[in-house]
């Protein structure tokens, strides 16, 4: 029996019934939750529940569960394809907040009457969602804007739902193989981070400005500009885009467009965001991309922007190139390098499963290839082999999958995998130029200085351990005797080098000494030490440059 908190009992049972309805009732044995004769919210036991029913059930449970469903739609390792499709279409439409409540919230956030800021604001919302709603408005200076307002009293319910999810995830993670395998604790942590970031509209405004600056060179991409002076934690004011959703564009207009050029530029823009700038708009589903009146593609809704560290950028670049080139071996190596390994991790299985993913992809027609789908399949193969890939890989796969739907609307023959290959040189060049910045050069100099400073002490430590038979080398599938012999040769070379250096130093010190035994005007012992150092040094160089090369050849 888990230590349940009374205030979360309703949510515990709702979650438990949800698991039970969709085939995971066995997981509930460890919870101690009684499910007898409870059909609240339509979560009745069923052997024929459909993916669309799961989406509806999550909608009924509220905002936290809607966001959970949207997150699960990216987990090809967690759910079958039909469920991923149903959850990817999950909508968070909700009943509109009454205008009087919206007006009170605006007055509270701006600390003044909204009429002093807006010349006009539509009381009827243009769109509603579980976290907020959007109103059209006009500023006093005549600019047309949208006003995104967060739902009042949203935070307490979200906090309770997230807390209940955290506790059940921790229980299932610690007591079931299912929870450990699918890292439920990390899943809920990602959900919580995503929701909390979306609750601060100032962050969304900052995301929009950052993307607007980074994509300024892409002439076919439009980013609406936020009115930063009017953005608050629960209110976002942003330039209004004149256009229509890409899914609502008429066939006649599509025929007039250069669909391939638009598709190629938007794909290039996303590669630039992900692999060069290190932050990308991670929710490019067709509803968030509009065709503007001047025939550009506008990106909307910047609540979900993923930031990628430079080291992870390089790994994602390698993974994308491996997908684009059909290189299963490299993809497996990258997964092994960046993944979090569990106790059941099997590297051979990882390589086999990823090879299967690429073999299926190679059997598809070029217009059917989907880089995002392949990355999600790589993630599923990794999970099956006992390794969890970072969230950045998941978001990359989801982003490319959604982007594939958009570019196929613009150009049905567009192939994203080919686009990766086409844009690879440009992306690698930009990525490389960033790494050659002045700061990176300074960092490289500092690291080199540290290496030189610490090298003698480290080599002394290695030599000491070898001399004391305390040196250990752990290798897989290699000849240990050869490894130890090689290390002994290295130690001997280091020792010879130190002896030569000592002879040179002694000779240089003795050169200024006056003795009775002189050779060509120099002290005899100094000359002898110098001669020995030349002979030993020459012998050592001959072994390195000639003898070793012959053996290697």
PyMOL commands that set and color helices and strands:
alter all, ss='L'
color gray80, all
select helices_A, chain A and resi 6-21+25-30+40-42+51-61+63-72+81-88+99-110+114-116+155-175+177-181+184-198+201-214+228-230+246-248+251-256+259-277+286-288+310-325+328-338+347-362+366-368+371-384+391-410+416-435+438-467+480-510+524-552
alter helices_A, ss='H'
color red, helices_A
select strands_A, chain A and resi 118-121+127-128+132-139+144-150+221-223+235-239+243-245+279-281+289-292+297-299+305-307+340-341+387-388+518-519+522-523
alter strands_A, ss='S'
color yellow, strands_A
deselect
rebuild
show_as cartoon
